[in-house]
Amino acid sequence: MSILQGWGEFVVAILVFLASHSLPVRPRTRGALVARLGTTGFTLAYSAISLAALGWLIVATRRAPVIPLWDWAPWQNHVTYAAMALACVIAALAIGRPNPLSFGGAHNNRFDPAAPGIVGWVRHPLLVALLLWSLGHLLPNGQLAPVLLFALFAGFSLLGMRMIDRRRQRQLGRAEWRRLAGGPRRLDVTRAGLLRTAAGLATYAGLIALHGPVIGVAPAF
């Protein structure tokens, strides 16, 4: 059997995925790549490589040997639906908004700790969305390969939160970090917040509709 079949392909796909997300963002490597490709070129190349690695990892997971760990039950799907709805709303409330405490923020100099939005609830909304996606999908997929896949993503998101907190505290200083992170928790009932919430729910509906054609498994209600 070829090393790229069965578990061999799965292990290699995991290693490639981890390398594609860790090596390019190392300060020296990133600086060299940005200098060569430009900021936009680096972002496009990094995104393309990351998506390709993720796609291969998903395919490799489906090809891996089936080793059951627990039985599926209909109620497990409802946990996934709830987790995904929340993940989509959190991501929609975070993307493109200022957040100097995590990655993915835009115009961070405009961040107002007195009105932090979703950042007042979670410092790392995109990583929290990834964590919800991972844990929500882990429960109804009680086979070894999917469990390893979703556990990997869950660990990736938790470790990422811890690493970013440490990095931001070094960059900002503890006092400034605490000031920015100490904002109030309030529901975003502004027009922009409501529109983003609606966009998140629309994205959630789209993901459910496309799950069968793209992933190969149609959600069951």
C-alpha positions as CSV (number, residue, x, y, z in Angstrom):
1,M,0.0,0.0,0.0
2,S,1.3,3.5,-0.9
3,I,2.3,5.8,1.9
4,L,-0.3,8.3,0.5
5,Q,-3.2,5.9,1.1
6,G,-5.2,5.3,4.2
7,W,-3.6,6.7,7.3
8,G,-0.4,7.7,5.5
9,E,-2.2,10.3,3.4
10,F,-4.1,11.5,6.5
11,V,-1.0,12.1,8.5
12,V,0.9,13.8,5.7
13,A,-2.2,16.0,5.0
14,I,-2.2,17.1,8.7
15,L,1.5,17.9,8.6
16,V,1.1,19.9,5.4
17,F,-1.8,21.8,6.9
18,L,0.1,22.7,10.0
19,A,3.2,23.7,8.0
20,S,1.1,25.9,5.7
21,H,-0.4,27.8,8.6
22,S,2.7,28.1,10.8
23,L,5.8,28.5,8.6
24,P,4.6,31.5,6.4
25,V,3.6,33.6,9.4
26,R,6.9,33.3,11.3
27,P,8.2,36.9,11.5
28,R,11.4,36.4,9.4
29,T,9.6,34.2,6.8
30,R,6.6,36.5,6.6
31,G,8.9,39.6,6.2
32,A,10.9,37.9,3.4
33,L,7.7,36.8,1.6
34,V,6.0,40.2,1.9
35,A,9.1,41.9,0.6
36,R,9.1,39.6,-2.4
37,L,5.4,39.3,-3.1
38,G,4.0,42.5,-1.6
39,T,1.3,42.5,1.1
40,T,-1.6,41.7,-1.3
41,G,0.4,39.0,-3.0
42,F,1.4,37.4,0.3
43,T,-2.2,37.4,1.5
44,L,-3.5,35.9,-1.8
45,A,-0.8,33.2,-1.8
46,Y,-1.2,32.4,1.8
47,S,-5.0,32.1,1.4
48,A,-4.7,29.9,-1.6
49,I,-2.1,27.6,0.0
50,S,-4.2,27.4,3.2
51,L,-7.4,26.5,1.3
52,A,-5.6,23.9,-0.8
53,A,-4.1,22.3,2.4
54,L,-7.5,22.4,4.1
55,G,-9.2,20.8,1.1
56,W,-6.7,18.0,0.9
57,L,-7.0,17.4,4.7
58,I,-10.8,17.1,4.3
59,V,-10.4,14.6,1.4
60,A,-7.8,12.6,3.3
61,T,-10.1,12.4,6.3
62,R,-12.8,10.9,4.2
63,R,-10.4,8.4,2.7
64,A,-8.9,7.3,6.0
65,P,-9.9,3.9,7.4
66,V,-13.2,3.8,9.3
67,I,-12.7,3.1,13.0
68,P,-15.9,3.8,15.1
69,L,-15.5,5.4,18.5
70,W,-19.2,6.0,19.4
71,D,-22.6,5.6,17.8
72,W,-24.4,8.4,16.1
73,A,-27.7,9.7,17.6
74,P,-30.1,12.2,16.0
75,W,-29.8,14.7,18.9
76,Q,-26.1,15.2,18.1
77,N,-26.9,17.0,14.9
78,H,-28.9,19.6,16.8
79,V,-25.8,20.4,18.8
80,T,-24.0,21.0,15.6
81,Y,-26.7,23.2,14.2
82,A,-26.7,25.4,17.3
83,A,-22.9,25.7,17.4
84,M,-22.7,26.6,13.7
85,A,-25.4,29.2,13.9
86,L,-23.6,30.9,16.8
87,A,-20.2,30.5,15.0
88,C,-21.6,32.2,11.9
89,V,-23.1,35.1,13.8
90,I,-19.9,35.7,15.9
91,A,-17.8,35.6,12.7
92,A,-20.1,38.1,10.9
93,L,-20.0,40.5,13.9
94,A,-16.2,40.4,13.9
95,I,-15.0,40.3,10.3
96,G,-13.7,43.7,9.1
97,R,-14.1,45.4,12.5
98,P,-11.4,46.9,14.7
99,N,-9.8,44.4,17.1
100,P,-6.3,45.1,18.3
101,L,-6.5,42.1,20.6
102,S,-6.6,39.4,18.0
103,F,-6.0,38.8,14.3
104,G,-8.4,39.6,11.5
105,G,-9.2,43.1,12.7
106,A,-9.4,46.1,10.4
107,H,-8.6,49.8,11.2
108,N,-7.5,48.8,14.7
109,N,-6.7,52.4,15.6
110,R,-10.4,53.0,15.6
111,F,-11.1,50.5,18.3
112,D,-13.1,51.9,21.2
113,P,-12.9,49.9,24.4
114,A,-16.0,51.6,25.7
115,A,-18.0,50.1,22.7
116,P,-16.1,46.9,21.8
117,G,-18.9,45.0,20.2
118,I,-18.3,41.3,20.0
119,V,-14.8,41.8,21.3
120,G,-16.3,42.7,24.7
121,W,-17.7,39.1,24.8
122,V,-14.8,37.2,23.2
123,R,-11.3,38.7,22.5
124,H,-10.7,36.3,19.6
125,P,-14.1,36.0,17.8
126,L,-12.8,34.2,14.7
127,L,-10.9,31.6,16.8
128,V,-14.0,31.1,18.9
129,A,-16.0,30.6,15.8
130,L,-13.5,28.0,14.7
131,L,-13.7,26.3,18.1
132,L,-17.5,26.1,17.9
133,W,-17.3,24.7,14.4
134,S,-14.8,22.1,15.6
135,L,-16.6,21.0,18.7
136,G,-20.0,21.1,17.0
137,H,-18.8,18.8,14.3
138,L,-16.8,16.5,16.5
139,L,-19.9,15.1,18.4
140,P,-21.8,13.6,15.5
141,N,-18.7,12.3,13.7
142,G,-17.7,9.5,16.1
143,Q,-15.0,7.9,13.9
144,L,-11.3,8.1,14.6
145,A,-10.2,10.2,11.6
146,P,-12.9,12.9,11.9
147,V,-12.4,13.1,15.7
148,L,-8.7,13.7,15.1
149,L,-9.5,16.3,12.5
150,F,-11.9,18.3,14.6
151,A,-9.8,17.9,17.8
152,L,-6.9,19.3,15.8
153,F,-8.9,22.4,14.8
154,A,-10.2,22.8,18.4
155,G,-6.6,22.6,19.8
156,F,-5.4,24.9,17.0
157,S,-8.0,27.6,18.0
158,L,-7.3,27.3,21.8
159,L,-3.5,27.4,21.4
160,G,-3.9,30.3,19.0
161,M,-5.9,32.3,21.6
162,R,-3.2,31.8,24.2
163,M,-0.3,32.7,21.8
164,I,-2.0,35.8,20.5
165,D,-2.8,37.0,24.1
166,R,0.9,36.7,25.0
167,R,2.0,38.4,21.8
168,R,-0.4,41.3,22.1
169,Q,0.6,41.8,25.8
170,R,4.2,42.0,24.8
171,Q,3.4,44.4,21.9
172,L,0.9,46.7,23.7
173,G,2.2,46.4,27.3
174,R,0.1,44.8,30.0
175,A,-1.6,48.0,31.2
176,E,-2.7,48.9,27.7
177,W,-3.8,45.4,26.9
178,R,-5.9,45.3,30.1
179,R,-7.5,48.6,29.2
180,L,-8.5,47.4,25.7
181,A,-9.6,44.0,27.0
182,G,-11.7,45.4,29.8
183,G,-14.6,46.8,27.8
184,P,-18.3,46.2,28.6
185,R,-20.3,43.3,27.4
186,R,-23.3,44.7,25.5
187,L,-25.5,43.3,22.7
188,D,-24.8,45.1,19.4
189,V,-28.3,46.4,18.6
190,T,-27.1,49.0,16.2
191,R,-28.2,48.9,12.6
192,A,-24.8,47.7,11.6
193,G,-24.9,45.0,14.2
194,L,-28.3,43.8,13.2
195,L,-27.3,43.7,9.6
196,R,-24.2,41.7,10.4
197,T,-26.3,39.3,12.5
198,A,-28.7,38.8,9.6
199,A,-25.7,38.2,7.3
200,G,-24.3,35.6,9.7
201,L,-27.7,33.7,9.7
202,A,-27.9,33.9,5.9
203,T,-24.4,32.5,5.7
204,Y,-25.4,29.7,8.1
205,A,-28.4,28.9,5.8
206,G,-26.1,28.9,2.8
207,L,-23.6,26.5,4.5
208,I,-26.4,24.1,5.3
209,A,-27.6,24.2,1.6
210,L,-24.1,23.7,0.2
211,H,-23.0,21.1,2.8
212,G,-24.3,18.1,0.8
213,P,-23.0,19.2,-2.7
214,V,-19.6,20.3,-1.4
215,I,-18.8,18.0,1.5
216,G,-20.8,15.1,0.4
217,V,-23.0,14.7,3.5
218,A,-26.4,16.4,3.6
219,P,-27.4,17.7,7.0
220,A,-30.3,15.7,8.6
221,F,-32.9,17.5,10.7
